[in-house]
Amino acid sequence: MKAVISTLALAAALALPGASGGAQPATTSQPTAAEADAFVAAAEKELADFSVDAGRVAWINNTYITDDTDAIAAIYAEKGTDIQVRLAKRAAQFLAVPGLSFDTKRKLDLLRGGIVLPAPTTPGAAKELAEITTRLNSTYGKGRGTLKGQPISGSDIEAAMGTNRNPDELKEMWASWHDNVGRPMRADYARMVEIANRGAVELGYGDVGAMWRSQYDMAPDAFAALADKLWGEVKPLYDQLHCYTRAKLNEKYGDAVQPKAGPIRADLLGNMWAQEWGNIYDVVAPAGTGAIGYDIGALLKAQNYDALKMVRTGQAFYSSLGFAPLPDSFWTHSMFVKPADREVVCHASAWDVDNKDDLRIKMCIKVNSDDFVTIHHELGHNYYQRAYNKQPFLYLNGANDGFHEAIGDFVALSITPDYLVRIGLLDAAQVPGPDKDIGLLLRQAMDKVAFLPFGLLIDKWRWGVFSGAIAPADYNKAWTALRLQYQGITPPVARDDAVAFDPGAKYHVPGNTPYTRYFLARILQFQFYQAACRQAGWTGPLHRCSFYNDKKVGERLNAMLEMGMSKPWPDALEAFTGSREMSGKAMLAYFQPLAGWLKEQNKGRRCGW
């Protein structure tokens, strides 16, 4: 999935590990509420001042990878997390002070738990952790797989996995990427976990995973239970989609490549990580109803769209809701295409460098459907960042990290045939009729529903790694087991668990980006979408709704976005949807026609794995 870089999270992008230098000694007397207020104000100023330079350094390192930019990034990582850990340790001393205001208490909690990877106070630990995290990030950015024996970059291999239907070549790309990119990270990752866990314990958490789970306005165990509850609501739909997809792959490739029963071979699903399956829609599309009549990538190419025009089209959607255009600096500072002369991290991300309006996206855009949707997604981050830019520094973030990911995703759900007609991409005569609804829904489900277990299992694996339930010797074995348990997939080649590190082949693992946010975003986006369609007065099938050009929806959406992280996430959810509970029911309502159809198609098949 994609990443968002902003404020305290921006310090995390540069200063992912924690540092120890300068930690203030504990006071001998009980601090007061007034001292806590003063501490928070000073902390916010220090972090805000540092985050601007840190953001610029991170940007340069991500868009111009060299040994020198790696070295500078590591220096700033050490400096930034030195600040973060020092402030976190001091914040912990104020938590029991009586008479704290709501905002001071909330900001103290954010300071204490807002570090992605904290280093302990052991001399040299911060420096070592900064070097490791920088090295992991760059190893991924410079990674190469092979196709027909020839090197192929990360962005190119992603595109090739989506279009290639040769099982031997798919196997080669999958294996080479996982071996070349993931395997070299194994020792570094284990050492990183060891150091960061000691830092988390010093801050009063059981381990790093518990620290991550504490950031959702509830106890860590309660959040884990909520994630399991949400998965339980949507799992039956995923199981039916898996069963149907496996049967179609068997029809195409035969028993020798994809058996009728058991797990699906991971490289056959149109994506390096089998996280979204929409690229193989041509393989699974049902006769007749499956031919939806258009392909967004083909429409873009037919009208000579380039990267810049695609981004301007995405901006126009937000403008139609009443949001002001992006600043001129966005167009001059962003990276839209992969430079020919240097190494970059192509993984799409959205940035807020100055905490005001230096908004940017970083992508290696290709003219295809996936990147058209991704642009709408990334811009959602930027408009969220700008909406809350008047909040205090520590509130410059989403209500929770799932909110930030869900905003652009729910806007992208409005990329319906009607929307494509209204922006001139699709001829009205090509709009698929109601008889094509199953095809439209299946195409969406191949991305939205297929992603759900992957969105959950990455952090399930990391929570186990951080807690010690998964030992370094079992890293790869446990990863493969979780992929089987949740996704029902299996590697295309045997893995040597003694040396393999397949988790490292997914950007967010070496990049140390908590991933449950993307699972939550899949759930939340349908809640937001259903609410927006109701506000727009839509009465037809939910999946046909587009709220494009509805200023009232934009006003209510902006009211939620402006809150930033200033209130617990149920308050923000209620402000836009009227509900205080995350639920998979809106997603199930969206896919209800497809769910019945899949059950009918799967009659007589042995589902499960």
C-alpha positions as CSV (number, residue, x, y, z in Angstrom):
1,M,0.0,0.0,0.0
2,K,0.9,3.6,0.0
3,A,2.4,5.8,2.6
4,V,1.7,9.2,4.1
5,I,4.5,11.5,5.5
6,S,3.4,14.2,7.9
7,T,4.6,16.0,11.0
8,L,5.2,13.5,13.8
9,A,5.0,10.8,11.2
10,L,7.5,12.7,9.2
11,A,9.9,12.6,12.1
12,A,9.2,8.9,12.0
13,A,10.1,8.8,8.3
14,L,13.4,10.3,9.0
15,A,13.8,9.3,12.6
16,L,12.2,5.9,12.7
17,P,14.4,4.6,15.5
18,G,14.6,6.3,18.8
19,A,17.7,7.8,20.4
20,S,18.9,8.4,23.9
21,G,21.2,11.3,24.1
22,G,20.0,14.3,26.1
23,A,17.2,12.5,28.0
24,Q,16.3,14.6,31.0
25,P,16.7,13.2,34.5
26,A,13.6,12.5,36.5
27,T,12.6,15.3,38.9
28,T,12.7,14.6,42.6
29,S,9.4,16.4,43.3
30,Q,6.0,15.7,41.9
31,P,5.5,17.9,38.7
32,T,2.5,20.1,38.4
33,A,-0.2,20.5,35.7
34,A,1.3,23.9,34.8
35,E,4.7,22.4,34.3
36,A,3.1,19.7,32.1
37,D,1.5,22.4,30.0
38,A,4.8,24.2,29.6
39,F,6.6,21.0,28.7
40,V,4.0,20.2,26.0
41,A,4.3,23.6,24.5
42,A,8.1,23.5,24.4
43,A,8.0,20.0,23.0
44,E,5.7,20.9,20.1
45,K,7.9,23.8,19.1
46,E,11.0,21.7,19.2
47,L,9.5,18.9,17.1
48,A,7.9,21.4,14.6
49,D,11.2,23.2,14.1
50,F,13.1,20.0,13.6
51,S,10.5,18.3,11.3
52,V,10.9,20.8,8.5
53,D,14.6,20.1,7.9
54,A,14.1,16.4,8.6
55,G,11.4,16.3,6.0
56,R,13.7,17.9,3.4
57,V,16.5,15.4,4.2
58,A,14.0,12.5,3.9
59,W,12.7,13.8,0.6
60,I,16.2,14.1,-0.9
61,N,17.2,10.6,0.4
62,N,14.0,9.1,-1.1
63,T,14.3,10.8,-4.5
64,Y,18.1,10.7,-4.8
65,I,19.6,7.5,-3.2
66,T,23.4,7.7,-2.9
67,D,25.8,6.7,-0.2
68,D,26.0,10.4,0.8
69,T,22.2,10.9,1.1
70,D,22.0,7.7,3.1
71,A,24.7,9.0,5.5
72,I,22.9,12.3,5.9
73,A,19.5,10.6,6.4
74,A,21.1,8.4,9.1
75,I,22.5,11.5,10.9
76,Y,19.1,13.1,10.9
77,A,17.4,9.9,12.0
78,E,19.7,9.8,15.0
79,K,19.1,13.5,15.8
80,G,15.3,13.3,15.3
81,T,14.7,10.3,17.4
82,D,17.1,11.6,20.1
83,I,14.5,14.4,20.4
84,Q,11.6,12.0,20.3
85,V,12.8,9.6,22.9
86,R,14.0,12.4,25.2
87,L,10.5,14.0,25.0
88,A,8.8,10.6,25.3
89,K,10.7,9.8,28.5
90,R,9.9,13.2,30.0
91,A,6.2,12.9,28.9
92,A,5.9,9.7,30.9
93,Q,6.8,11.5,34.1
94,F,3.7,13.7,33.8
95,L,1.1,11.1,33.1
96,A,0.0,10.7,36.7
97,V,-0.1,14.4,37.5
98,P,-3.5,15.4,38.8
99,G,-5.5,18.1,37.1
100,L,-4.2,17.7,33.5
101,S,-6.4,19.2,30.8
102,F,-7.8,16.9,28.0
103,D,-5.3,18.4,25.5
104,T,-2.3,18.1,27.7
105,K,-3.0,14.5,28.6
106,R,-3.7,13.6,25.0
107,K,-0.5,15.2,23.8
108,L,1.5,13.5,26.5
109,D,0.2,10.2,25.4
110,L,1.1,11.1,21.8
111,L,4.6,12.1,22.8
112,R,5.1,8.9,24.8
113,G,3.8,6.4,22.2
114,G,4.3,8.2,18.9
115,I,7.7,6.7,18.1
116,V,7.7,3.9,15.5
117,L,11.0,2.4,16.7
118,P,12.4,3.8,20.0
119,A,16.0,3.2,20.9
120,P,17.1,2.5,24.5
121,T,19.4,4.8,26.4
122,T,22.4,2.4,25.9
123,P,25.3,4.4,24.4
124,G,25.5,3.9,20.6
125,A,22.1,2.2,20.3
126,A,20.5,5.2,18.6
127,K,23.3,5.5,16.1
128,E,23.2,1.8,15.3
129,L,19.4,1.8,14.9
130,A,19.5,4.8,12.6
131,E,22.1,3.2,10.4
132,I,20.1,-0.1,10.2
133,T,16.8,1.6,9.3
134,T,18.4,3.7,6.7
135,R,20.2,0.7,5.2
136,L,17.0,-1.3,5.1
137,N,15.1,1.4,3.3
138,S,17.8,1.9,0.7
139,T,18.2,-1.8,0.2
140,Y,14.6,-1.9,-0.8
141,G,14.8,1.2,-3.0
142,K,17.8,-0.2,-4.9
143,G,16.4,-3.7,-5.2
144,R,16.2,-5.6,-8.4
145,G,14.5,-8.8,-9.5
146,T,14.9,-10.6,-12.8
147,L,12.8,-11.4,-15.8
148,K,14.1,-13.8,-18.4
149,G,17.4,-13.5,-16.6
150,Q,17.7,-9.7,-17.0
151,P,17.6,-7.3,-14.1
152,I,14.3,-5.4,-13.6
153,S,13.5,-2.6,-11.1
154,G,10.9,-2.6,-8.4
155,S,8.4,-0.4,-10.2
156,D,8.9,-2.3,-13.5
157,I,8.5,-5.7,-11.8
158,E,5.3,-4.6,-10.1
159,A,3.9,-3.7,-13.5
160,A,5.1,-6.9,-15.1
161,M,3.6,-9.1,-12.4
162,G,0.2,-7.5,-13.3
163,T,0.3,-8.3,-17.0
164,N,2.4,-11.4,-17.5
165,R,0.5,-14.7,-17.7
166,N,3.5,-17.0,-18.2
167,P,3.7,-19.1,-14.9
168,D,7.4,-19.7,-15.3
169,E,8.2,-16.1,-15.7
170,L,5.9,-15.1,-12.9
171,K,7.7,-17.6,-10.7
172,E,11.1,-16.2,-11.7
173,M,10.1,-12.7,-10.9
174,W,8.6,-13.6,-7.5
175,A,11.5,-15.7,-6.4
176,S,14.2,-13.3,-7.6
177,W,12.5,-10.3,-5.9
178,H,12.1,-12.1,-2.6
179,D,15.6,-13.5,-2.7
180,N,17.5,-10.4,-3.9
181,V,15.6,-7.9,-1.9
182,G,14.4,-9.7,1.2
183,R,17.1,-12.1,2.1
184,P,19.9,-9.6,2.7
185,M,17.8,-7.8,5.3
186,R,17.4,-10.7,7.7
187,A,20.2,-10.1,10.1
188,D,19.7,-6.3,10.2
189,Y,16.0,-6.8,10.9
190,A,16.6,-9.1,13.8
191,R,19.1,-6.7,15.3
192,M,16.7,-3.8,14.8
193,V,13.9,-5.6,16.7
194,E,16.3,-6.3,19.6
195,I,17.3,-2.7,19.9
196,A,13.8,-1.2,19.5
197,N,12.2,-3.5,21.9
198,R,14.6,-2.4,24.6
199,G,13.6,1.2,23.8
200,A,9.9,0.3,24.1
201,V,10.4,-1.3,27.5
202,E,12.2,1.8,28.8
203,L,9.1,3.8,27.8
204,G,6.8,1.5,29.7
205,Y,5.5,-0.8,27.0
206,G,5.8,-4.5,26.8
207,D,7.3,-4.4,23.4
208,V,7.2,-2.3,20.1
209,G,4.0,-4.1,19.0
210,A,2.2,-3.2,22.2
211,M,3.4,0.4,21.6
212,W,1.9,0.5,18.1
213,R,-1.4,-0.9,19.3
214,S,-1.6,1.7,22.0
215,Q,-2.2,4.4,19.5
216,Y,-5.9,3.8,18.9
217,D,-7.6,5.4,21.9
218,M,-7.9,2.0,23.6
219,A,-5.8,-0.6,25.3
220,P,-3.5,-2.6,23.0
221,D,-5.3,-5.9,23.7
222,A,-8.7,-4.2,23.0
223,F,-7.4,-2.9,19.7
224,A,-6.2,-6.4,18.7
225,A,-9.6,-7.7,19.5
226,L,-11.3,-5.0,17.4
227,A,-9.1,-5.9,14.4
228,D,-10.1,-9.6,14.8
229,K,-13.8,-8.7,15.1
230,L,-13.7,-6.6,11.9
231,W,-11.9,-9.5,10.1
232,G,-14.5,-11.9,11.3
233,E,-17.3,-9.8,9.8
234,V,-15.8,-9.7,6.3
235,K,-14.0,-13.1,6.1
236,P,-16.9,-15.0,4.7
237,L,-16.9,-12.7,1.6
238,Y,-13.1,-13.2,1.2
239,D,-13.5,-17.0,1.5
240,Q,-16.0,-17.0,-1.4
241,L,-13.8,-14.8,-3.5
242,H,-10.8,-17.1,-2.9
243,C,-12.8,-20.2,-3.9
244,Y,-14.0,-18.6,-7.1
245,T,-10.6,-17.2,-8.1
246,R,-8.8,-20.5,-7.4
247,A,-11.3,-22.3,-9.7
248,K,-10.7,-19.7,-12.5
249,L,-6.9,-20.0,-12.2
250,N,-7.2,-23.8,-12.3
251,E,-9.2,-23.5,-15.6
252,K,-6.5,-21.3,-17.1
253,Y,-3.3,-23.0,-15.9
254,G,-4.3,-26.6,-15.1
255,D,-3.8,-28.8,-12.1
256,A,0.0,-28.8,-12.5
257,V,0.3,-25.1,-11.9
258,Q,-2.8,-24.3,-9.8
259,P,-4.7,-27.3,-8.2
260,K,-8.5,-27.2,-7.8
261,A,-8.1,-27.5,-4.0
262,G,-5.8,-26.0,-1.4
263,P,-4.0,-22.6,-1.4
264,I,-3.5,-20.4,-4.4
265,R,0.0,-20.0,-5.8
266,A,1.1,-16.6,-4.8
267,D,2.6,-15.4,-8.0
268,L,-0.5,-16.0,-10.1
269,L,-2.6,-13.3,-8.6
270,G,-1.3,-10.3,-10.6
271,N,0.7,-8.7,-7.7
272,M,4.1,-9.4,-6.2
273,W,2.6,-9.9,-2.7
274,A,-0.8,-11.3,-3.7
275,Q,-2.3,-8.3,-1.8
276,E,-4.6,-7.1,-4.6
277,W,-5.8,-9.3,-7.4
278,G,-7.5,-6.8,-9.8
279,N,-4.8,-7.2,-12.4
280,I,-6.0,-10.7,-13.2
281,Y,-9.6,-9.7,-13.7
282,D,-9.3,-10.9,-17.3
283,V,-8.6,-14.4,-16.0
284,V,-11.6,-14.5,-13.6
285,A,-14.2,-12.3,-15.5
286,P,-17.4,-14.3,-16.1
287,A,-18.6,-14.6,-19.6
288,G,-21.0,-11.9,-20.7
289,T,-21.5,-10.0,-17.4
290,G,-17.8,-9.8,-16.8
291,A,-17.1,-7.7,-19.9
292,I,-17.7,-4.3,-18.3
293,G,-16.9,-2.6,-21.6
294,Y,-13.9,-0.4,-20.8
295,D,-10.5,-0.4,-19.2
296,I,-9.4,2.8,-17.5
297,G,-5.8,2.4,-18.6
298,A,-6.8,2.0,-22.2
299,L,-9.1,5.1,-21.9
300,L,-6.2,7.2,-20.5
301,K,-3.8,6.1,-23.3
302,A,-6.4,6.7,-26.0
303,Q,-6.7,10.3,-24.8
304,N,-3.0,10.8,-24.5
305,Y,-2.9,11.2,-20.8
306,D,0.5,11.6,-19.2
307,A,1.5,11.6,-15.5
308,L,0.9,15.3,-15.1
309,K,-2.6,15.1,-16.7
310,M,-3.5,12.2,-14.5
311,V,-2.6,14.2,-11.3
312,R,-4.5,17.2,-12.5
313,T,-7.5,15.0,-13.1
314,G,-7.2,13.7,-9.5
315,Q,-7.0,17.3,-8.2
316,A,-10.1,18.2,-10.2
317,F,-12.2,15.6,-8.2
318,Y,-11.3,17.3,-4.9
319,S,-11.9,20.7,-6.4
320,S,-15.4,19.5,-7.4
321,L,-16.1,19.0,-3.7
322,G,-15.2,22.5,-2.9
323,F,-11.5,22.1,-1.9
324,A,-9.1,24.8,-3.0
325,P,-6.5,23.8,-5.7
326,L,-3.1,22.6,-4.5
327,P,-0.4,25.2,-4.2
328,D,2.0,25.9,-7.1
329,S,4.8,24.4,-5.0
330,F,3.1,21.0,-5.2
331,W,3.6,21.0,-9.0
332,T,7.2,22.0,-8.8
333,H,8.3,20.0,-5.7
334,S,6.6,16.6,-6.4
335,M,8.2,13.7,-8.1
336,F,5.7,12.3,-10.6
337,V,7.9,10.0,-12.8
338,K,11.0,7.9,-12.2
339,P,14.1,9.9,-13.0
340,A,16.3,8.3,-15.6
341,D,19.6,9.3,-13.9
342,R,19.4,8.1,-10.4
343,E,18.0,5.6,-7.8
344,V,14.8,6.6,-6.0
345,V,12.2,5.0,-3.8
346,C,9.3,4.5,-6.2
347,H,6.8,3.5,-3.6
348,A,4.1,6.1,-3.7
349,S,3.8,8.4,-0.8
350,A,2.3,11.8,0.2
351,W,4.3,14.4,2.0
352,D,3.7,17.6,4.1
353,V,7.2,19.0,4.5
354,D,6.6,22.3,6.3
355,N,3.4,21.4,8.2
356,K,1.5,24.1,6.3
357,D,1.3,23.8,2.5
358,D,4.5,22.4,1.1
359,L,2.5,19.4,0.0
360,R,4.0,16.8,-2.4
361,I,3.5,13.3,-3.8
362,K,6.3,11.0,-4.7
363,M,5.4,8.4,-7.4
364,C,6.9,6.7,-10.5
365,I,3.6,7.1,-12.4
366,K,2.7,4.9,-15.3
367,V,-0.3,5.5,-17.5
368,N,-2.5,2.7,-16.2
369,S,-5.6,2.1,-14.1
370,D,-3.7,1.3,-10.9
371,D,-1.8,4.5,-10.8
372,F,-4.9,6.6,-11.7
373,V,-6.5,5.2,-8.6
374,T,-3.3,5.7,-6.6
375,I,-3.1,9.3,-7.5
376,H,-6.6,9.9,-6.1
377,H,-5.5,8.1,-3.0
378,E,-2.3,10.0,-2.4
379,L,-4.0,13.4,-3.0
380,G,-6.4,12.4,-0.3
381,H,-3.5,12.5,2.1
382,N,-2.5,15.9,0.9
383,Y,-6.0,17.4,1.3
384,Y,-6.2,15.9,4.8
385,Q,-2.8,17.4,5.7
386,R,-3.9,20.8,4.5
387,A,-7.3,20.6,6.2
388,Y,-5.8,20.2,9.7
389,N,-2.8,22.5,9.2
390,K,-4.1,25.0,11.7
391,Q,-4.1,22.4,14.6
392,P,-1.3,22.3,17.1
393,F,1.7,20.3,15.9
394,L,0.9,17.1,17.8
395,Y,-2.6,17.0,16.3
396,L,-1.3,17.3,12.7
397,N,-2.3,13.8,11.7
398,G,-5.4,11.7,11.0
399,A,-7.9,10.7,13.7
400,N,-6.0,7.4,13.5
401,D,-3.7,6.2,10.9
402,G,-6.5,4.2,9.2
403,F,-8.4,7.4,8.6
404,H,-5.5,8.9,6.7
405,E,-5.4,5.9,4.3
406,A,-9.2,5.7,4.0
407,I,-9.8,9.3,2.8
408,G,-8.3,8.9,-0.7
409,D,-9.5,5.3,-0.9
410,F,-13.2,6.3,-0.4
411,V,-12.8,9.1,-2.9
412,A,-11.4,6.6,-5.4
413,L,-14.5,4.5,-4.9
414,S,-16.3,7.3,-6.7
415,I,-14.3,6.4,-9.9
416,T,-17.5,4.9,-11.3
417,P,-18.5,4.8,-15.0
418,D,-20.7,7.9,-14.3
419,Y,-17.6,9.8,-13.0
420,L,-15.6,8.7,-16.0
421,V,-18.3,10.0,-18.3
422,R,-18.5,13.4,-16.5
423,I,-14.7,14.0,-16.8
424,G,-14.7,13.0,-20.5
425,L,-12.8,9.7,-20.3
426,L,-15.7,7.4,-21.1
427,D,-18.4,7.8,-23.7
428,A,-21.9,7.6,-22.3
429,A,-22.7,4.9,-24.8
430,Q,-20.0,2.7,-23.2
431,V,-21.4,2.9,-19.6
432,P,-22.1,-0.7,-18.6
433,G,-25.8,-1.4,-17.8
434,P,-27.2,-3.1,-14.7
435,D,-26.5,-6.5,-16.3
436,K,-22.8,-5.7,-15.8
437,D,-23.0,-5.0,-12.1
438,I,-21.5,-8.4,-11.2
439,G,-18.6,-7.6,-13.4
440,L,-18.1,-4.2,-11.8
441,L,-18.3,-5.5,-8.3
442,L,-16.0,-8.5,-9.0
443,R,-13.4,-6.1,-10.4
444,Q,-13.6,-4.0,-7.2
445,A,-13.6,-7.1,-5.0
446,M,-10.4,-8.4,-6.6
447,D,-8.7,-5.4,-5.0
448,K,-10.7,-4.3,-2.0
449,V,-11.8,-7.7,-0.6
450,A,-8.7,-9.6,-1.6
451,F,-6.5,-7.2,0.3
452,L,-8.2,-7.6,3.7
453,P,-6.3,-10.6,5.1
454,F,-3.0,-9.2,3.8
455,G,-3.7,-5.9,5.5
456,L,-4.1,-7.7,8.8
457,L,-1.4,-10.3,8.7
458,I,1.7,-8.1,8.2
459,D,1.3,-6.6,11.7
460,K,0.1,-9.9,13.1
461,W,3.6,-11.2,12.0
462,R,5.3,-8.1,13.4
463,W,3.4,-8.2,16.7
464,G,4.6,-11.8,17.1
465,V,8.2,-10.8,16.2
466,F,8.3,-7.9,18.6
467,S,6.7,-9.9,21.4
468,G,9.2,-12.8,21.0
469,A,6.5,-15.3,20.0
470,I,8.2,-15.5,16.6
471,A,12.0,-16.1,17.1
472,P,14.5,-14.9,14.4
473,A,15.1,-18.5,13.3
474,D,11.4,-18.7,12.5
475,Y,10.8,-15.4,10.8
476,N,10.2,-16.8,7.4
477,K,8.5,-20.0,8.5
478,A,6.0,-17.9,10.5
479,W,5.5,-15.5,7.6
480,T,4.6,-18.3,5.2
481,A,2.3,-19.8,7.8
482,L,0.4,-16.6,8.3
483,R,0.1,-16.1,4.6
484,L,-1.5,-19.5,4.4
485,Q,-3.7,-19.1,7.4
486,Y,-5.2,-15.7,6.4
487,Q,-4.8,-15.4,2.7
488,G,-4.8,-19.1,1.6
489,I,-1.8,-18.7,-0.6
490,T,1.6,-20.5,-0.9
491,P,5.0,-19.5,-2.4
492,P,5.5,-20.7,-6.0
493,V,8.9,-22.2,-5.0
494,A,10.2,-23.9,-1.9
495,R,11.6,-21.5,0.6
496,D,14.8,-22.1,2.6
497,D,13.6,-20.8,5.9
498,A,17.1,-20.8,7.3
499,V,18.1,-17.8,5.1
500,A,15.0,-16.5,3.4
501,F,13.4,-13.3,4.6
502,D,10.3,-12.9,2.5
503,P,8.7,-10.2,4.7
504,G,11.5,-7.8,3.6
505,A,10.3,-8.0,0.0
506,K,7.3,-5.8,1.1
507,Y,8.2,-2.2,1.4
508,H,6.4,-1.5,4.7
509,V,8.5,-4.1,6.6
510,P,12.0,-2.6,5.9
511,G,10.4,0.8,5.9
512,N,8.9,0.1,9.3
513,T,5.5,1.5,8.5
514,P,2.8,0.0,10.7
515,Y,0.4,-1.8,8.4
516,T,-2.9,-2.3,10.3
517,R,-3.8,1.2,9.1
518,Y,-4.4,-0.2,5.7
519,F,-6.7,-2.9,6.9
520,L,-8.7,-0.3,8.9
521,A,-8.7,1.9,5.8
522,R,-10.4,-0.9,3.8
523,I,-13.2,-1.0,6.4
524,L,-13.4,2.7,6.9
525,Q,-13.5,3.7,3.3
526,F,-16.8,2.0,2.8
527,Q,-18.3,3.6,5.9
528,F,-17.2,7.0,4.6
529,Y,-18.4,6.2,1.1
530,Q,-21.8,5.0,2.3
531,A,-22.2,8.1,4.4
532,A,-21.2,10.4,1.5
533,C,-23.7,8.7,-0.8
534,R,-26.5,9.1,1.7
535,Q,-25.6,12.8,2.1
536,A,-25.7,13.2,-1.6
537,G,-29.2,11.7,-1.7
538,W,-28.1,8.6,-3.7
539,T,-30.8,6.0,-3.9
540,G,-29.5,3.5,-6.4
541,P,-27.1,0.6,-5.9
542,L,-24.3,1.7,-3.6
543,H,-21.5,0.7,-5.9
544,R,-22.8,3.0,-8.7
545,C,-22.8,6.1,-6.5
546,S,-20.4,9.0,-7.3
547,F,-20.5,12.1,-5.1
548,Y,-18.3,14.0,-7.6
549,N,-19.2,17.7,-7.7
550,D,-21.2,17.6,-4.4
551,K,-20.2,20.6,-2.4
552,K,-22.3,19.6,0.7
553,V,-20.4,16.3,1.0
554,G,-17.2,18.3,0.7
555,E,-18.2,20.6,3.5
556,R,-19.0,17.8,5.9
557,L,-15.9,15.9,4.9
558,N,-13.7,19.0,5.5
559,A,-15.3,19.4,9.0
560,M,-14.0,15.9,9.9
561,L,-10.6,16.5,8.2
562,E,-10.0,19.7,10.1
563,M,-10.2,17.9,13.4
564,G,-6.9,16.1,12.7
565,M,-5.9,14.1,15.7
566,S,-7.4,16.5,18.2
567,K,-10.1,14.2,19.3
568,P,-10.4,10.4,19.8
569,W,-11.2,8.7,16.5
570,P,-14.8,7.8,17.4
571,D,-15.5,11.5,17.6
572,A,-14.2,12.1,14.1
573,L,-16.0,9.0,12.7
574,E,-19.3,10.3,14.1
575,A,-18.8,13.7,12.7
576,F,-19.0,12.4,9.2
577,T,-20.9,9.1,9.3
578,G,-23.0,9.5,12.4
579,S,-21.6,6.3,13.9
580,R,-18.9,5.9,16.6
581,E,-18.1,2.3,15.7
582,M,-15.9,0.8,12.9
583,S,-17.8,-1.9,11.1
584,G,-17.6,-4.0,8.0
585,K,-21.3,-3.7,7.4
586,A,-21.0,-0.9,4.8
587,M,-18.5,-3.0,2.8
588,L,-20.8,-6.0,2.9
589,A,-23.7,-3.8,1.7
590,Y,-21.6,-2.6,-1.2
591,F,-20.7,-6.1,-2.3
592,Q,-24.1,-7.7,-1.4
593,P,-25.1,-8.6,-5.0
594,L,-21.7,-10.2,-5.6
595,A,-21.7,-12.2,-2.4
596,G,-24.9,-14.1,-3.5
597,W,-23.5,-14.6,-7.0
598,L,-20.2,-16.0,-5.7
599,K,-22.0,-18.5,-3.5
600,E,-24.0,-19.7,-6.5
601,Q,-20.9,-20.0,-8.6
602,N,-19.1,-22.0,-5.9
603,K,-21.8,-24.6,-5.5
604,G,-20.2,-28.0,-5.7
605,R,-16.7,-26.7,-5.1
606,R,-14.6,-27.5,-2.1
607,C,-13.9,-24.1,-0.7
608,G,-11.2,-23.3,2.0
609,W,-7.6,-24.5,2.0
